[in-house]
Amino acid sequence: MSIINRHRNFSVRLRDAGLKSASRTWIFCFLFLAICTPVFGQESAIVLSNAAEVISLPAEQASRMLKVHITGVVTASDPILKGRFFLQDSTGGVFVDNVNGRHLDPGDLVEVSGITYAGAFAPTVTAPTVKVISHASLPAAKPISIEQLMSGAEDSQRIEISGIVRDARIDGGRLMLDLAAGGYRFRAFLPSASGFEPEKLIGAEAMVRGTAAEAHNRSLRQLIAVEIYIPDSADFVIKKPDSINPFDRPIIPLDKLAQFRRDSSLAQRVHVRGVVTFQQPGERVFLQNDTSGLQVQSRQRTDLTPGEVVDAVGFLSFENYLPVLQDSIFRKTTDPVLEIKPQPATVQDLQNGLYHANYISITGNLIELTVNAKSATLVLQSSNFTFTATANDVLGQAQLASLAIGSTLSVSGIALAQIDSFGTLQSFQILVPDANDVTVIKKPSWLTPNRLLIGLLILASALFVIVSWSLMLSRKNAALNFAIGERERAQGALQQAHDKLEERVKERTEQLKFEITARKESEVQFKAILTERTRLAQELHDTVEQTLTGIALQLDTASKLHERSPDTSMRHLELARNMMSKSQVEVRRSVWDLRSRDLEQFDLSNALAEGARQMTYGTNMNVNVQTHGERQPLPEVVEENLLRIGQEALANIIKHSHATGVDMELQFDRRLVSLQVKDNGVGFDREKAVGPQEGHFGLLGMSERAKRVGGLFTISSKPGEGTLIRVEIPLTPSAELQTQPNDSASHMT
């Protein structure tokens, strides 16, 4: 029953006792105020005072808009952030979403008041009030590894890390740097490019100090890339410049690039030369020599003509286990333009590892074609191997739409293979430079899939006409009338026999149904009797046993104090007599109505506290009862079982643990309620503990009570370390909890 219903019943009893109208009015007012006063969570009073407390919040808790008051130093405030900035104190850093607010400078000492927000990746401070106090030195940068940086764990923190400059360019007055370290890549921003020549920075080993940030997928709250905001040019240090012009380094043949070289280093640019076979300006260019091809990735947009010989420098890397030159620059040579012709190739050649990034021609059967405004994709098959040919923004692309499925085509273009770690070909595609590189060798046969479908439709229509004509003839066949009549007469005779048999089966079914029902009723009555007996025994055991335990303690105390302090001894005797009277009342109530009297007078938390006070009165045991979370009304059966479990646990502690302190914690959550009882007693070994076989049912009874309301009962204990009992009960509404009888008695040891 809810707390409101309990107050209503209490008011009715006061009215029936004949209280005066004025008194009843005051009581009703008091009860109304007690019920309707809002219960505010403890979180409303929490004020987070440092960055570590904010950044450590789980997303769900950060979204509760907890109050924040932090004093720290601005470590980054790039203009592109539009007023937002990073702040760091002695505990760490945090992002402040001061959108469209006053621009702050790195080093400003500020006082920020705001609320927490889950953020798109890590918790942040939003809706801030910012007060500039003074100017201070930036916090010391924390040296970290590339793995720490790329994990995202250092988000909003001022860090220090080194890497190789892979790319440098000016973006709106800022210096944008791409660095690589340990196989990872990250980006850094310097607010001013003044004094730097970006092209001379590439290839240098540099150390950066700044604030780590991230690029993220907002809908999934997942990390995509890592960025570092460098506040000042002093925090960008060139440790080792690339002093040699990379074009002055020896030229490495394309087929030797990924082979063993003692001086090979992925941190140093290499110099290659080749003939241009295909270019996608601003993205990549493909080079080729007599034996091999290479994909060169470059932002450079200089137009190249197929057949030109160019020098390229860049960083060797591997994609899909195949070499590629990244962050490259190139320049034309004075060599004459060569005529390039595709190298005839087969699927077997590609499976043998040949012709990756080469300009080849290959034959296959067209099995699928997709053409739109910007691209055309051809799916071909050759030697039972399927591959694709892609033409993006090429001249004559529209003519590819006229290709017929089933045609045998010769396709010329750049082969891009994908292999696994064992060098086995998984797939490949052909980049088609021009629509004229697709040639029809053989047109498909006359019996195309479309024509086959039309033929099937015509055949189906003919079959439908034939079947309809046959049905019409069958209806007009007068000879069938005689057969139908004979069949109806035979069917009538069979129906009579069937009706008799059905009647007999029905009679026998009713007889069996009656016998089965009688047997089930007998079984149900027997189980109900057993259940009721067990319930009564458990309830009497829970209530009377606990009271008798308290009486025994009071009598023992009175006996010890009788000679030294008769008055104190008499108080303990009086308390024992009161507890005996309570036991008598509980016995009568257990027979008539097992509803807990404690829960009629108090809520669950106070009932636990009152029971603990009575059971430990006069002893040296201190019981601390605490309630956490927003209190809420619970189903009767849940309150009753939690109360009995708590009383049973305390009774066991008094009898067995020799404890001096007990902590009882009642935790309310939106989805469950939990009760935890912990003592500082002697503890025990569960494997050696006595159980039902020795007449001790306490642990079993508590476990059964938890299961009865769909809860989880756990106990942990070690000799000399006390005992911890925890019960968790879900609060999901169910018919079982709402209608379950109050058979919540517990066995006690």
SULUR-V430618 format. One record per backbone hydrogen bond with DSSP energy under -0.5 kcal/mol. NH is the residue of the N-H (numbers start at 1). CO is the residue of the C=O. E is the energy in kcal/mol with one decimal. If there is no record, write none. Layout:
BEGIN
nh | co | e
NH | CO | E
NH | CO | E
END
This chain:
BEGIN
nh | co | e
6 | 2 | -1.6
7 | 3 | -2.2
8 | 4 | -2.1
9 | 5 | -2.4
10 | 6 | -2.2
11 | 7 | -2.2
12 | 8 | -2.0
13 | 9 | -2.1
14 | 10 | -1.8
15 | 11 | -2.1
16 | 12 | -2.6
17 | 13 | -1.4
18 | 15 | -1.7
19 | 14 | -1.4
24 | 20 | -2.2
25 | 21 | -2.1
26 | 22 | -2.1
27 | 23 | -2.3
28 | 24 | -2.7
29 | 25 | -2.1
30 | 26 | -2.3
31 | 27 | -2.8
32 | 28 | -2.5
33 | 29 | -2.3
34 | 30 | -2.3
35 | 31 | -2.2
36 | 32 | -2.6
37 | 33 | -1.5
40 | 38 | -0.7
44 | 41 | -1.4
45 | 42 | -1.3
46 | 43 | -1.3
48 | 67 | -2.9
54 | 50 | -1.1
55 | 51 | -2.8
56 | 52 | -1.5
57 | 54 | -1.6
62 | 58 | -2.7
63 | 59 | -1.7
64 | 61 | -1.5
65 | 62 | -1.1
67 | 46 | -0.9
68 | 114 | -2.7
69 | 48 | -3.0
70 | 112 | -2.7
72 | 110 | -2.1
73 | 88 | -2.8
74 | 108 | -2.6
75 | 86 | -2.4
76 | 86 | -1.0
81 | 78 | -2.2
82 | 79 | -1.8
84 | 81 | -1.4
85 | 96 | -1.8
86 | 76 | -2.5
87 | 94 | -2.8
88 | 73 | -2.2
89 | 92 | -2.5
94 | 87 | -2.6
96 | 85 | -3.0
97 | 95 | -0.6
97 | 125 | -3.3
98 | 96 | -2.0
99 | 97 | -0.9
100 | 82 | -3.1
101 | 98 | -2.2
107 | 74 | -3.1
108 | 105 | -2.1
109 | 134 | -3.1
110 | 72 | -2.9
110 | 108 | -0.7
111 | 131 | -2.8
112 | 70 | -3.4
112 | 110 | -0.5
113 | 129 | -2.0
114 | 68 | -2.0
115 | 126 | -2.2
116 | 66 | -1.8
117 | 124 | -1.9
121 | 122 | -0.6
124 | 117 | -2.6
125 | 95 | -2.4
126 | 115 | -3.0
127 | 97 | -0.6
129 | 113 | -2.8
130 | 128 | -0.5
131 | 111 | -2.2
133 | 109 | -3.3
134 | 109 | -1.3
136 | 107 | -3.5
142 | 158 | -1.9
143 | 141 | -0.6
144 | 160 | -2.2
149 | 145 | -2.0
150 | 146 | -2.7
151 | 147 | -1.2
152 | 148 | -0.6
152 | 149 | -1.3
153 | 148 | -0.6
154 | 148 | -0.6
155 | 152 | -1.4
156 | 212 | -3.2
157 | 154 | -2.2
159 | 157 | -0.6
159 | 210 | -3.3
160 | 142 | -2.2
161 | 208 | -2.1
163 | 206 | -2.4
164 | 180 | -2.8
165 | 204 | -2.8
166 | 164 | -0.6
166 | 178 | -3.4
167 | 178 | -1.6
169 | 176 | -2.1
171 | 174 | -2.6
174 | 171 | -1.7
175 | 190 | -2.4
176 | 169 | -3.0
176 | 174 | -0.6
177 | 175 | -0.5
177 | 188 | -2.9
178 | 167 | -2.8
179 | 177 | -0.5
179 | 186 | -2.9
180 | 164 | -2.0
181 | 184 | -2.2
184 | 181 | -2.2
186 | 179 | -2.6
187 | 226 | -1.8
188 | 177 | -2.8
189 | 228 | -2.5
190 | 175 | -2.3
191 | 230 | -0.9
193 | 173 | -1.5
196 | 193 | -1.9
198 | 196 | -0.6
200 | 197 | -1.6
201 | 197 | -0.7
201 | 198 | -1.3
202 | 198 | -0.8
203 | 165 | -3.3
204 | 201 | -2.0
205 | 240 | -3.0
206 | 163 | -2.9
206 | 204 | -0.6
207 | 237 | -3.3
208 | 161 | -2.8
209 | 235 | -2.2
210 | 159 | -2.1
211 | 229 | -2.2
212 | 157 | -2.5
212 | 210 | -0.5
213 | 227 | -3.5
215 | 225 | -3.1
217 | 222 | -2.7
218 | 216 | -0.8
221 | 217 | -1.9
222 | 217 | -1.3
224 | 215 | -3.2
225 | 215 | -1.6
227 | 213 | -1.9
228 | 187 | -2.0
229 | 211 | -2.4
230 | 189 | -2.8
230 | 228 | -0.7
231 | 229 | -0.6
235 | 232 | -1.9
236 | 233 | -1.6
237 | 207 | -3.0
237 | 235 | -0.6
239 | 205 | -2.0
239 | 237 | -0.8
240 | 205 | -2.1
243 | 241 | -1.4
248 | 245 | -2.5
249 | 246 | -1.0
252 | 271 | -3.1
253 | 251 | -0.5
256 | 253 | -1.3
257 | 253 | -0.7
257 | 254 | -0.8
259 | 256 | -1.2
264 | 261 | -1.8
268 | 265 | -1.2
270 | 314 | -2.9
271 | 250 | -0.6
272 | 312 | -2.8
274 | 310 | -1.9
275 | 288 | -2.8
276 | 308 | -3.0
277 | 286 | -2.6
278 | 286 | -1.0
280 | 284 | -3.3
281 | 279 | -0.5
282 | 300 | -1.5
283 | 280 | -2.4
284 | 280 | -2.0
285 | 296 | -2.5
286 | 278 | -3.0
287 | 294 | -2.4
288 | 275 | -1.2
289 | 292 | -2.7
293 | 356 | -0.7
294 | 287 | -2.4
296 | 285 | -2.7
296 | 294 | -0.6
297 | 295 | -0.6
297 | 325 | -3.5
298 | 283 | -1.7
307 | 276 | -2.7
308 | 305 | -2.4
310 | 274 | -2.4
310 | 308 | -0.5
311 | 331 | -2.8
312 | 272 | -2.6
313 | 329 | -2.5
314 | 270 | -1.5
315 | 326 | -2.6
316 | 314 | -0.5
317 | 324 | -2.6
319 | 322 | -2.7
322 | 319 | -1.3
324 | 317 | -2.3
325 | 295 | -2.5
326 | 315 | -3.0
326 | 324 | -0.6
328 | 297 | -2.5
329 | 313 | -2.1
331 | 311 | -2.5
333 | 309 | -2.3
338 | 307 | -2.6
340 | 338 | -0.5
343 | 359 | -2.4
344 | 342 | -0.6
345 | 361 | -2.5
350 | 346 | -1.8
351 | 347 | -2.4
352 | 348 | -1.3
353 | 350 | -1.7
354 | 349 | -2.1
357 | 415 | -3.7
358 | 355 | -1.8
360 | 358 | -0.8
360 | 413 | -2.8
361 | 343 | -1.9
362 | 411 | -2.4
364 | 409 | -2.1
365 | 381 | -2.8
366 | 407 | -3.1
367 | 379 | -2.9
368 | 379 | -1.3
370 | 377 | -2.4
372 | 375 | -2.9
376 | 391 | -2.0
377 | 370 | -3.3
378 | 389 | -3.1
379 | 368 | -2.7
380 | 378 | -0.6
380 | 387 | -2.9
381 | 365 | -1.5
382 | 385 | -2.5
385 | 382 | -1.4
387 | 380 | -2.3
388 | 428 | -1.1
389 | 378 | -2.6
390 | 430 | -3.0
391 | 376 | -2.7
393 | 374 | -2.3
393 | 391 | -0.6
397 | 394 | -1.2
399 | 396 | -1.0
400 | 397 | -1.4
401 | 398 | -1.4
402 | 399 | -1.1
403 | 400 | -1.5
406 | 366 | -2.8
407 | 404 | -1.9
408 | 442 | -3.2
409 | 364 | -3.1
409 | 407 | -0.6
410 | 439 | -2.8
411 | 362 | -2.9
411 | 409 | -0.5
412 | 437 | -1.9
413 | 360 | -2.5
414 | 431 | -2.1
415 | 358 | -2.2
416 | 414 | -0.5
416 | 429 | -2.8
417 | 415 | -0.6
418 | 427 | -2.6
419 | 320 | -1.0
420 | 424 | -1.7
423 | 420 | -2.1
426 | 418 | -3.4
427 | 418 | -1.5
429 | 416 | -2.0
430 | 388 | -2.3
431 | 414 | -2.6
431 | 429 | -0.5
432 | 390 | -3.0
432 | 430 | -0.8
433 | 431 | -0.6
435 | 395 | -1.6
437 | 434 | -2.0
438 | 435 | -1.6
439 | 410 | -2.6
439 | 437 | -0.6
441 | 408 | -3.0
441 | 439 | -0.6
442 | 408 | -1.8
448 | 446 | -2.1
452 | 448 | -2.6
453 | 449 | -2.0
454 | 450 | -2.0
455 | 451 | -2.2
456 | 452 | -2.0
457 | 453 | -2.0
458 | 454 | -2.1
459 | 455 | -2.3
460 | 456 | -2.3
461 | 457 | -2.1
462 | 458 | -2.1
463 | 459 | -2.2
464 | 460 | -2.0
465 | 461 | -1.9
466 | 462 | -2.1
467 | 463 | -2.4
468 | 464 | -2.2
469 | 465 | -2.2
470 | 466 | -2.1
471 | 467 | -2.2
472 | 468 | -2.0
473 | 469 | -1.9
474 | 470 | -2.0
475 | 471 | -1.7
476 | 472 | -1.2
477 | 474 | -0.7
478 | 476 | -1.0
480 | 477 | -1.2
481 | 478 | -1.7
482 | 478 | -0.5
483 | 479 | -0.9
484 | 480 | -2.3
485 | 481 | -2.2
486 | 482 | -2.4
487 | 483 | -2.0
488 | 484 | -2.1
489 | 485 | -2.1
490 | 486 | -2.3
491 | 487 | -2.1
492 | 488 | -2.0
493 | 489 | -2.0
494 | 490 | -2.2
495 | 491 | -2.0
496 | 492 | -1.9
497 | 493 | -1.9
498 | 494 | -2.2
499 | 495 | -2.6
500 | 496 | -2.1
501 | 497 | -2.2
502 | 498 | -2.6
503 | 499 | -2.2
504 | 500 | -2.1
505 | 501 | -2.4
506 | 502 | -2.3
507 | 503 | -2.2
508 | 504 | -2.3
509 | 505 | -2.4
510 | 506 | -2.4
511 | 507 | -2.0
512 | 508 | -2.4
513 | 509 | -2.7
514 | 510 | -2.2
515 | 511 | -2.0
516 | 512 | -2.7
517 | 513 | -2.5
518 | 514 | -2.3
519 | 515 | -2.1
520 | 516 | -2.6
521 | 517 | -2.6
522 | 518 | -2.0
523 | 519 | -2.2
524 | 520 | -2.8
525 | 521 | -2.6
526 | 522 | -2.2
527 | 523 | -2.6
528 | 524 | -2.7
529 | 525 | -2.3
530 | 526 | -2.3
531 | 527 | -2.8
532 | 528 | -2.7
533 | 529 | -2.5
534 | 530 | -2.6
535 | 531 | -2.9
536 | 532 | -2.8
537 | 533 | -2.5
538 | 534 | -2.7
539 | 535 | -2.8
540 | 536 | -2.7
541 | 537 | -2.2
542 | 538 | -2.8
543 | 539 | -2.5
544 | 540 | -2.1
545 | 540 | -0.8
545 | 541 | -1.0
546 | 542 | -0.9
547 | 543 | -2.0
548 | 544 | -3.1
549 | 545 | -2.2
550 | 546 | -2.0
551 | 547 | -2.6
552 | 548 | -2.8
553 | 549 | -2.1
554 | 550 | -2.4
555 | 551 | -2.8
556 | 552 | -2.5
557 | 553 | -2.3
558 | 554 | -2.7
559 | 555 | -2.4
560 | 556 | -1.9
561 | 557 | -2.0
562 | 558 | -0.8
562 | 559 | -0.5
565 | 561 | -2.8
569 | 565 | -2.6
570 | 566 | -2.7
571 | 567 | -1.9
572 | 568 | -2.0
573 | 569 | -2.2
574 | 570 | -2.8
575 | 571 | -2.5
576 | 572 | -2.3
577 | 573 | -2.5
578 | 574 | -2.3
579 | 575 | -2.5
580 | 576 | -2.1
581 | 577 | -2.2
582 | 578 | -2.5
583 | 579 | -2.3
584 | 580 | -2.2
585 | 581 | -2.3
586 | 582 | -2.7
587 | 583 | -2.3
588 | 584 | -2.3
589 | 585 | -2.9
590 | 586 | -2.6
591 | 587 | -1.6
592 | 588 | -2.2
593 | 589 | -3.4
600 | 596 | -0.6
600 | 597 | -0.5
601 | 597 | -1.5
602 | 598 | -2.4
607 | 603 | -2.6
608 | 604 | -2.2
609 | 605 | -2.0
610 | 606 | -3.0
611 | 607 | -2.4
612 | 608 | -2.2
613 | 609 | -2.4
614 | 610 | -2.2
615 | 611 | -2.1
616 | 612 | -1.7
617 | 613 | -0.5
617 | 614 | -0.6
619 | 616 | -2.2
622 | 660 | -2.5
623 | 621 | -0.6
624 | 622 | -0.5
624 | 662 | -3.1
625 | 623 | -0.6
626 | 624 | -0.5
626 | 664 | -3.0
628 | 666 | -2.9
631 | 629 | -0.7
639 | 635 | -2.4
640 | 636 | -3.0
641 | 637 | -2.0
642 | 638 | -2.4
643 | 639 | -2.5
644 | 640 | -2.4
645 | 641 | -2.5
646 | 642 | -2.4
647 | 643 | -2.5
648 | 644 | -2.7
649 | 645 | -2.7
650 | 646 | -2.2
651 | 647 | -2.5
652 | 648 | -2.3
653 | 649 | -2.0
654 | 650 | -2.5
655 | 651 | -2.1
656 | 652 | -2.3
657 | 652 | -0.5
657 | 653 | -1.7
658 | 653 | -0.7
659 | 653 | -0.5
662 | 622 | -2.7
663 | 678 | -3.1
664 | 624 | -3.3
664 | 662 | -0.5
665 | 663 | -0.5
665 | 676 | -2.8
666 | 626 | -3.0
667 | 665 | -0.6
667 | 674 | -2.8
668 | 628 | -2.7
668 | 666 | -0.5
669 | 672 | -1.8
673 | 729 | -2.4
674 | 667 | -2.4
675 | 727 | -2.3
676 | 665 | -2.5
677 | 725 | -2.9
678 | 663 | -2.5
679 | 723 | -2.0
680 | 661 | -1.5
682 | 657 | -2.4
686 | 684 | -0.7
688 | 685 | -1.1
689 | 685 | -0.7
689 | 686 | -0.6
694 | 691 | -1.5
695 | 692 | -1.5
696 | 691 | -2.2
697 | 695 | -0.6
697 | 748 | -0.9
701 | 697 | -3.1
702 | 698 | -2.4
703 | 699 | -2.3
704 | 700 | -2.6
705 | 701 | -2.3
706 | 702 | -2.1
707 | 703 | -2.3
708 | 704 | -2.1
709 | 705 | -1.0
709 | 706 | -0.7
710 | 707 | -1.9
711 | 706 | -3.5
712 | 728 | -2.9
714 | 726 | -2.7
716 | 724 | -2.4
718 | 722 | -1.1
720 | 682 | -4.9
721 | 718 | -2.4
722 | 681 | -0.7
723 | 679 | -0.5
724 | 716 | -2.9
725 | 677 | -2.9
726 | 714 | -2.6
727 | 675 | -2.5
728 | 712 | -2.4
729 | 673 | -2.8
731 | 671 | -3.3
738 | 734 | -1.8
739 | 735 | -1.9
740 | 736 | -1.2
743 | 741 | -2.3
746 | 538 | -1.0
END
